[in-house]
């Protein structure tokens, strides 16, 4: 059986910033594009997995990581107001669309989870570690999840980026990047993460970050660690013949504090969970009896939201959700 993990906040933000969905409203003017776009994307991903049983879990943010904020107080610092956004009060619309989704998603058979002070990507990383499922699919556009990809005897983890229509398996990652997924933390730490307001090492762009990471992987081969990385960079400054590349490496050596900080912010293996949280995540994956009569309640809500196109073929539309256990 398979486990499908969806980053709810990230998907909803993406949907709310999709121009074609920002104008979707009922005749009374109620905005519905967030709910429609989210469920359309969710259904599409479940449908692509084929007709075999699986457990689906939408994971929501509920605050920021206290550990990360203690390291970098500006982490994920966003404006209270989004000026000139097509939706007007963006935060209010996000909360309302999320409220409706939290009512509908469980009735479709998809489970949900969030913990106070936890971010969705950390919870998903914890689920990947704790699960006994052999196949795990992480659905999100957030590239941070690429570090979770693996291919082991008892567990395969794949990342699906639905908007880009990309499926990242272990073999694809190694083919594209030239190093193992665990090292992706280094590449991301070098160039920073604009979406999370994490500045990278000064003067290091995407191409240079990738080259440094690949060269370090070739040299190191095992699990990355700060000491061997620093020694590698110092040696590389002395030995490389490419003057431009040498200057970039020197900037990393000079800005090693930024690099170390960013690794601590981006690495999804560092967040510690309470035992009660771990037990809750384990129970969340257990098979449960479905109440298909709840689909009738979803249908009524869809009528209120005027999802007329879905209602024309409602049984067909709900088919992918019927494989959830």
Secondary structure by P-SEA (a helix, b strand, c coil): cbbbbbaaaaaaaaaaacccccccccccccccaaaaaaaaaaaaaaaaaccbbbbbbbbbbccccaaaaaacccccccccccccccccaaaaaaaaaaaaaaaccccccccccccccccaaaaaaaaaaaccccbbbbbcccccccccccccccbbbbbbbccccccccaaaaaaaccccccaaaaaaaaaccccccccccccccaaaaaaaaaaaaaaccccccaaaaaaaaaaaaaccccaaaaaaaaaaaaaaaaaaaaaaacccccccccaaaaaaaaaaacbbbbcccaaaaaaaaaaaacccccccccccccccccccc
